[in-house]
């Protein structure tokens, strides 16, 4: 075929020679090069809903123009269609989602010769949303003379980039902060007795780079206990009132109940923060029978937390129980809930 661009003056100019060299051995049905197409800039995330990319500029030796088709393999509804630009930004995507692409070129000749598709390259849109909520489930509270416990409400990440991480900050003494952890609970230990410490926390997701909550939680303070603290129920926390034993023995819990000849009850086992001995005291809050007096483990063994009192059949007396330790101060817990014999 005739290479358009030559003059017919019977002279060969240098630029005509260059053009002829470009046309040499060209085929009218040859596609754009490079073939297969290649990436000049591989797909990369621009934001949480867009990915950009650039194809290597293609050319056709006969001088036909070139078009590019960027195919979104993950979601073909986002294909670019044929366009003149070698650049493409795919928008309206989902956050924190991987999308894969390939590109091809074609010339603008009547044949519209196409190159082979490029290598497939994937990119992930960014995640800009932090987990929520950032709220206390259990505010900071003393769990001993040198420790304070706390718990955050479980946060979730809108894009599902979990686990969620929590950072509890002791801003009274920064050396006691938790560091990032994926547990909602934390106990700050090694503190000074009878000292107030204040805390706040924030959260982040597991995306890279991670998204942290913009705001901290509400700041809450707690004071470590005195050097001696009262007993509390096994499985509870320092400061909890005494409790009835919820565990069943022979089908019965420790709540007061009628038995042959009277009323029987059993307290939940007590724990002393300092490891001291514990005593139990059962009170008839309605006053019909005398209280138990302090029942020590040293005297009664495991039965110290059990009590039977004679009572006429059909009576409905009410009771509570409390603990105290064996320290010189004999620190007492708050009494349990009052329970009446049915």
ROVO-373656 format. One record per residue (C-alpha): x, y, z. Coordinates in Angstrom, 3 decimals, always signed. Example, Ala and Ser with C-alpha at 12.3 -4.5 7.8 and 13.67 -1.06 7.14 Angstrom:
! residues 2
+----------+----------+----------+
!       px !       py !       pz !
+----------+----------+----------+
!  +12.300 !   -4.500 !   +7.800 !
!  +13.670 !   -1.060 !   +7.140 !
+----------+----------+----------+
END
This chain:
! residues 342
+----------+----------+----------+
!       px !       py !       pz !
+----------+----------+----------+
!   +0.000 !   +0.000 !   +0.000 !
!   +0.967 !   +3.605 !   -0.530 !
!   +2.498 !   +5.362 !   +2.461 !
!   +0.654 !   +8.654 !   +2.679 !
!   +2.943 !  +11.550 !   +3.436 !
!   +5.319 !  +11.334 !   +0.474 !
!   +5.625 !  +14.323 !   -1.895 !
!   +5.551 !  +13.663 !   -5.655 !
!   +8.375 !  +16.041 !   -6.587 !
!  +10.746 !  +13.203 !   -7.549 !
!  +13.064 !  +14.113 !   -4.672 !
!  +13.461 !  +12.191 !   -1.401 !
!  +13.771 !  +14.451 !   +1.592 !
!  +15.255 !  +13.245 !   +4.886 !
!  +11.939 !  +13.347 !   +6.751 !
!  +10.370 !  +11.341 !   +3.926 !
!  +13.112 !   +8.754 !   +4.312 !
!  +12.414 !   +8.516 !   +8.041 !
!   +8.690 !   +8.067 !   +7.367 !
!   +9.441 !   +5.392 !   +4.798 !
!  +11.649 !   +3.570 !   +7.297 !
!   +8.786 !   +3.583 !   +9.784 !
!   +6.505 !   +2.075 !   +7.165 !
!   +9.003 !   -0.585 !   +6.130 !
!   +7.647 !   -4.099 !   +6.610 !
!   +4.490 !   -2.757 !   +8.303 !
!   +1.341 !   -4.773 !   +7.771 !
!   -2.070 !   -3.189 !   +7.433 !
!   -3.560 !   -5.800 !   +9.774 !
!   -0.885 !   -5.570 !  +12.487 !
!   -2.163 !   -4.444 !  +15.912 !
!   -0.720 !   -1.729 !  +18.153 !
!   +2.542 !   -2.347 !  +19.967 !
!   +3.557 !   -3.280 !  +22.552 !
!   +1.654 !   -6.500 !  +22.110 !
!   +0.574 !   -7.723 !  +24.573 !
!   -0.133 !   -4.340 !  +26.140 !
!   +1.867 !   -3.389 !  +29.233 !
!   +1.472 !   -1.116 !  +32.228 !
!   +3.297 !   +2.179 !  +32.529 !
!   +1.742 !   +2.689 !  +35.979 !
!   +0.097 !   -0.341 !  +37.529 !
!   -3.326 !   +0.082 !  +39.188 !
!   -3.120 !   +1.777 !  +42.597 !
!   -5.674 !   +3.064 !  +45.118 !
!   -6.356 !   +6.794 !  +45.053 !
!   -9.053 !   +6.817 !  +47.730 !
!  -11.595 !   +4.565 !  +49.384 !
!  -13.667 !   +4.455 !  +46.176 !
!  -11.240 !   +4.954 !  +43.269 !
!   -8.251 !   +3.262 !  +41.588 !
!   -6.024 !   +4.821 !  +38.911 !
!   -3.754 !   +3.271 !  +36.271 !
!   -1.833 !   +4.123 !  +33.086 !
!   -1.132 !   +1.909 !  +30.086 !
!   +2.155 !   +2.062 !  +28.201 !
!   +1.563 !   +4.334 !  +25.216 !
!   +0.857 !   +2.167 !  +22.177 !
!   +1.554 !   +3.069 !  +18.559 !
!   +0.832 !   +1.814 !  +15.047 !
!   +3.500 !   +2.171 !  +12.385 !
!   +1.020 !   +3.406 !   +9.748 !
!   +0.144 !   +6.360 !  +11.925 !
!   -3.362 !   +5.332 !  +12.873 !
!   -4.568 !   +6.638 !  +16.201 !
!   -4.817 !   +4.295 !  +19.199 !
!   -7.535 !   +3.598 !  +21.793 !
!   -7.345 !   +1.782 !  +25.134 !
!   -9.762 !   -0.476 !  +26.965 !
!   -9.241 !   -0.942 !  +30.727 !
!  -11.110 !   -4.031 !  +31.913 !
!  -12.162 !   -4.348 !  +35.561 !
!  -12.067 !   -8.129 !  +35.930 !
!  -13.618 !   -8.028 !  +39.394 !
!  -16.588 !   -5.901 !  +38.349 !
!  -16.973 !   -5.611 !  +34.550 !
!  -19.585 !   -2.891 !  +35.058 !
!  -16.584 !   -0.675 !  +35.777 !
!  -14.768 !   -1.317 !  +32.465 !
!  -13.566 !   +1.897 !  +30.844 !
!  -14.747 !   +1.136 !  +27.325 !
!  -12.580 !   +2.234 !  +24.403 !
!  -10.994 !   +5.632 !  +25.051 !
!   -8.192 !   +7.713 !  +23.573 !
!   -6.401 !   +8.343 !  +26.876 !
!   -3.839 !   +5.904 !  +28.237 !
!   -4.921 !   +6.967 !  +31.743 !
!   -7.950 !   +5.641 !  +33.574 !
!   -9.414 !   +6.248 !  +37.043 !
!  -12.102 !   +3.798 !  +38.084 !
!  -14.527 !   +5.486 !  +40.513 !
!  -17.566 !   +4.531 !  +42.561 !
!  -15.867 !   +1.458 !  +44.001 !
!  -16.369 !   -0.106 !  +47.412 !
!  -13.976 !   +0.797 !  +50.243 !
!  -11.343 !   -1.692 !  +51.346 !
!  -12.004 !   -3.950 !  +48.350 !
!   -9.590 !   -5.583 !  +45.899 !
!  -10.167 !   -4.983 !  +42.180 !
!   -8.144 !   -6.553 !  +39.347 !
!   -7.486 !   -4.990 !  +35.924 !
!   -6.033 !   -5.669 !  +32.494 !
!   -5.661 !   -3.352 !  +29.495 !
!   -5.467 !   -3.703 !  +25.728 !
!   -5.089 !   -1.293 !  +22.818 !
!   -6.557 !   -1.098 !  +19.316 !
!   -5.852 !   +1.119 !  +16.348 !
!   -8.342 !   +3.390 !  +14.635 !
!   -7.916 !   +1.775 !  +11.264 !
!  -10.969 !   +0.355 !   +9.522 !
!   -9.854 !   -3.069 !  +10.792 !
!   -9.574 !   -1.846 !  +14.424 !
!   -6.667 !   -4.203 !  +15.069 !
!   -6.303 !   -5.085 !  +18.758 !
!   -3.355 !   -6.001 !  +20.942 !
!   -3.475 !   -8.861 !  +23.431 !
!   -4.538 !   -7.989 !  +26.968 !
!   -1.831 !   -7.065 !  +29.445 !
!   -0.931 !   -8.879 !  +32.647 !
!   -3.667 !   -8.683 !  +35.302 !
!   -2.801 !   -6.394 !  +38.225 !
!   -4.857 !   -5.901 !  +41.387 !
!   -5.207 !   -2.996 !  +43.815 !
!   -7.247 !   -2.461 !  +46.975 !
!   -9.241 !   +0.670 !  +47.686 !
!   -8.351 !   +2.374 !  +50.935 !
!  -10.249 !   +2.163 !  +54.200 !
!  -10.942 !   +5.557 !  +55.767 !
!  -13.478 !   +4.592 !  +58.429 !
!  -12.457 !   +3.701 !  +61.958 !
!  -14.268 !   +1.159 !  +64.146 !
!  -17.003 !   +2.256 !  +66.539 !
!  -18.357 !   +2.781 !  +69.139 !
!  -15.704 !   +4.175 !  +71.473 !
!  -17.532 !   +3.736 !  +74.756 !
!  -16.923 !   +2.203 !  +78.154 !
!  -18.556 !   -1.120 !  +78.966 !
!  -17.094 !   -1.068 !  +82.489 !
!  -15.504 !   +2.188 !  +83.646 !
!  -12.118 !   +2.058 !  +85.392 !
!  -12.418 !   +0.712 !  +88.936 !
!  -10.042 !   -0.479 !  +91.632 !
!   -9.424 !   -4.217 !  +91.597 !
!   -6.879 !   -4.136 !  +94.405 !
!   -4.499 !   -1.883 !  +96.255 !
!   -2.234 !   -1.534 !  +93.201 !
!   -4.492 !   -2.315 !  +90.248 !
!   -7.379 !   -0.801 !  +88.267 !
!   -9.493 !   -2.732 !  +85.759 !
!  -11.623 !   -1.510 !  +82.842 !
!  -13.480 !   -2.746 !  +79.770 !
!  -14.448 !   -1.185 !  +76.438 !
!  -17.638 !   -1.850 !  +74.521 !
!  -16.790 !   -4.230 !  +71.660 !
!  -16.254 !   -2.088 !  +68.549 !
!  -16.853 !   -3.207 !  +64.963 !
!  -15.282 !   -2.007 !  +61.728 !
!  -17.676 !   -0.953 !  +58.930 !
!  -15.413 !   -2.464 !  +56.261 !
!  -14.813 !   -5.650 !  +58.248 !
!  -11.095 !   -5.049 !  +58.798 !
!  -10.937 !   -6.887 !  +62.080 !
!   -9.859 !   -7.708 !  +64.708 !
!  -10.349 !   -4.281 !  +66.263 !
!   -7.473 !   -3.073 !  +68.444 !
!   -7.811 !   -1.101 !  +71.683 !
!   -5.384 !   +1.334 !  +73.320 !
!   -6.035 !   +2.197 !  +76.975 !
!   -4.139 !   +5.299 !  +78.043 !
!   -3.279 !   +6.053 !  +81.653 !
!   -2.815 !   +9.793 !  +81.269 !
!   -1.964 !  +10.205 !  +84.947 !
!   +1.115 !   +8.031 !  +84.378 !
!   +1.807 !   +7.432 !  +80.679 !
!   +4.244 !   +4.619 !  +81.432 !
!   +1.236 !   +2.527 !  +82.451 !
!   -0.668 !   +2.638 !  +79.147 !
!   -1.732 !   -0.678 !  +77.633 !
!   -0.287 !   -0.423 !  +74.132 !
!   -2.396 !   -1.717 !  +71.251 !
!   -4.199 !   -4.975 !  +72.097 !
!   -7.149 !   -6.843 !  +70.593 !
!   -8.834 !   -7.457 !  +73.946 !
!  -11.599 !   -5.190 !  +75.226 !
!  -10.467 !   -5.650 !  +78.843 !
!   -7.354 !   -4.378 !  +80.572 !
!   -6.073 !   -4.268 !  +84.128 !
!   -3.437 !   -1.671 !  +84.975 !
!   -1.119 !   -3.116 !  +87.617 !
!   +1.849 !   -1.959 !  +89.676 !
!   +0.106 !   +1.260 !  +90.732 !
!   +0.424 !   +3.165 !  +93.995 !
!   -2.152 !   +2.430 !  +96.725 !
!   -4.796 !   +5.062 !  +97.495 !
!   -3.941 !   +7.014 !  +94.329 !
!   -6.262 !   +8.353 !  +91.628 !
!   -5.501 !   +7.407 !  +88.014 !
!   -7.413 !   +8.643 !  +84.967 !
!   -7.953 !   +6.739 !  +81.723 !
!   -9.299 !   +6.993 !  +78.206 !
!   -9.076 !   +4.691 !  +75.200 !
!   -9.340 !   +4.669 !  +71.423 !
!   -9.685 !   +1.977 !  +68.764 !
!   -8.277 !   +1.139 !  +65.345 !
!   -8.913 !   -1.451 !  +62.640 !
!   -6.549 !   -4.019 !  +61.098 !
!   -6.220 !   -2.260 !  +57.733 !
!   -2.738 !   -1.168 !  +56.593 !
!   -2.262 !   +1.624 !  +57.379 !
!   -4.773 !   +1.305 !  +60.228 !
!   -7.619 !   +3.758 !  +60.798 !
!   -7.803 !   +5.084 !  +64.341 !
!  -10.870 !   +6.611 !  +65.940 !
!  -10.663 !  +10.396 !  +65.712 !
!  -11.982 !  +10.855 !  +69.219 !
!  -10.922 !   +9.309 !  +72.501 !
!  -13.456 !   +7.789 !  +74.827 !
!  -14.782 !   +9.734 !  +77.778 !
!  -12.100 !  +10.203 !  +80.434 !
!  -12.817 !   +8.284 !  +83.633 !
!  -10.840 !   +8.096 !  +86.867 !
!  -10.530 !   +5.528 !  +89.644 !
!   -8.632 !   +5.327 !  +92.916 !
!   -6.634 !   +2.300 !  +93.933 !
!   -7.681 !   +0.694 !  +97.192 !
!   -6.230 !   +1.243 ! +100.607 !
!   -3.556 !   -1.120 ! +101.783 !
!   -6.329 !   -3.332 ! +103.133 !
!   -9.584 !   -4.086 ! +101.277 !
!  -12.632 !   -6.106 ! +102.326 !
!  -13.387 !   -9.591 ! +100.984 !
!  -15.571 !  -10.048 !  +97.903 !
!  -17.355 !  -13.013 !  +96.255 !
!  -15.269 !  -15.526 !  +94.361 !
!  -15.535 !  -14.595 !  +90.680 !
!  -16.464 !  -11.003 !  +91.535 !
!  -14.363 !   -7.873 !  +91.943 !
!  -12.994 !   -5.841 !  +94.825 !
!  -15.795 !   -3.742 !  +96.250 !
!  -18.570 !   -6.158 !  +95.308 !
!  -21.077 !   -6.930 !  +98.085 !
!  -21.353 !  -10.396 !  +99.564 !
!  -23.468 !  -12.856 !  +97.596 !
!  -25.430 !  -16.061 !  +97.902 !
!  -23.842 !  -19.153 !  +96.389 !
!  -25.356 !  -19.590 !  +92.894 !
!  -23.955 !  -23.108 !  +92.487 !
!  -26.323 !  -25.966 !  +93.143 !
!  -25.542 !  -28.713 !  +95.639 !
!  -27.933 !  -31.676 !  +95.517 !
!  -30.138 !  -29.584 !  +93.262 !
!  -30.244 !  -26.483 !  +95.491 !
!  -28.416 !  -23.147 !  +95.323 !
!  -27.358 !  -21.292 !  +98.462 !
!  -30.355 !  -18.955 !  +98.591 !
!  -32.315 !  -19.238 ! +101.878 !
!  -34.901 !  -22.030 ! +101.840 !
!  -37.029 !  -24.045 ! +104.210 !
!  -35.724 !  -27.435 ! +105.333 !
!  -36.842 !  -29.858 ! +107.994 !
!  -36.877 !  -27.985 ! +111.299 !
!  -35.846 !  -24.567 ! +110.041 !
!  -34.136 !  -22.518 ! +107.361 !
!  -30.871 !  -23.259 ! +105.528 !
!  -28.643 !  -20.911 ! +103.482 !
!  -25.143 !  -20.826 ! +102.014 !
!  -22.966 !  -17.841 ! +101.065 !
!  -20.801 !  -17.654 !  +97.977 !
!  -17.151 !  -18.319 !  +98.850 !
!  -15.313 !  -15.108 !  +99.715 !
!  -11.895 !  -13.968 !  +98.535 !
!   -9.714 !  -11.515 ! +100.434 !
!   -7.515 !   -9.231 !  +98.268 !
!   -4.676 !   -9.488 ! +100.750 !
!   -5.064 !  -13.236 ! +101.234 !
!   -6.294 !  -12.914 ! +104.818 !
!   -8.800 !  -15.191 ! +106.479 !
!  -12.521 !  -14.606 ! +105.942 !
!  -15.540 !  -14.800 ! +108.262 !
!  -19.262 !  -14.949 ! +107.399 !
!  -22.214 !  -13.327 ! +109.171 !
!  -25.859 !  -14.235 ! +108.479 !
!  -28.517 !  -11.716 ! +109.521 !
!  -32.227 !  -12.316 ! +109.883 !
!  -33.333 !   -8.948 ! +108.569 !
!  -36.928 !   -9.438 ! +109.711 !
!  -35.766 !  -10.037 ! +113.292 !
!  -37.586 !  -13.247 ! +114.129 !
!  -34.420 !  -15.230 ! +114.937 !
!  -31.015 !  -14.327 ! +116.264 !
!  -28.219 !  -13.656 ! +113.803 !
!  -25.522 !  -16.250 ! +113.228 !
!  -22.634 !  -14.282 ! +114.643 !
!  -19.299 !  -14.311 ! +112.848 !
!  -18.507 !  -17.781 ! +111.549 !
!  -14.802 !  -18.271 ! +110.945 !
!  -13.183 !  -20.804 ! +108.694 !
!  -10.760 !  -21.549 ! +111.507 !
!  -13.656 !  -22.842 ! +113.615 !
!  -16.164 !  -24.152 ! +111.074 !
!  -14.001 !  -24.999 ! +108.080 !
!  -15.921 !  -24.977 ! +104.774 !
!  -19.164 !  -24.939 ! +106.751 !
!  -18.410 !  -21.374 ! +107.848 !
!  -20.332 !  -20.109 ! +104.831 !
!  -23.374 !  -22.284 ! +105.614 !
!  -25.984 !  -21.630 ! +108.284 !
!  -29.027 !  -23.444 ! +109.620 !
!  -31.387 !  -21.738 ! +112.044 !
!  -34.425 !  -23.344 ! +113.675 !
!  -37.701 !  -21.859 ! +112.496 !
!  -41.335 !  -22.974 ! +112.625 !
!  -42.693 !  -24.608 ! +109.507 !
!  -44.407 !  -22.225 ! +107.108 !
!  -42.496 !  -19.123 ! +108.249 !
!  -41.085 !  -16.727 ! +105.675 !
!  -38.167 !  -14.972 ! +107.367 !
!  -35.697 !  -12.868 ! +105.347 !
!  -31.895 !  -12.999 ! +105.458 !
!  -28.696 !  -11.396 ! +104.202 !
!  -25.031 !  -12.329 ! +104.539 !
!  -21.810 !  -10.333 ! +104.704 !
!  -18.056 !  -11.004 ! +104.949 !
!  -15.177 !   -9.592 ! +106.946 !
!  -11.469 !  -10.253 ! +106.928 !
!   -9.288 !  -11.237 ! +109.870 !
!   -7.144 !   -8.104 ! +109.780 !
!   -6.933 !   -5.910 ! +112.902 !
!   -9.399 !   -3.561 ! +111.165 !
!  -11.791 !   -6.462 ! +110.437 !
!  -12.951 !   -4.842 ! +107.192 !
!  -16.478 !   -5.828 ! +106.201 !
!  -18.050 !   -6.177 ! +102.782 !
!  -21.413 !   -4.699 ! +101.963 !
!  -24.232 !   -7.147 ! +102.738 !
!  -25.732 !   -9.331 ! +100.055 !
!  -29.212 !   -8.916 !  +98.653 !
!  -31.946 !   -9.768 ! +101.131 !
!  -33.607 !  -13.080 ! +100.317 !
!  -36.750 !  -14.438 ! +101.964 !
!  -37.644 !  -18.065 ! +102.491 !
!  -40.485 !  -18.773 ! +100.053 !
+----------+----------+----------+
END
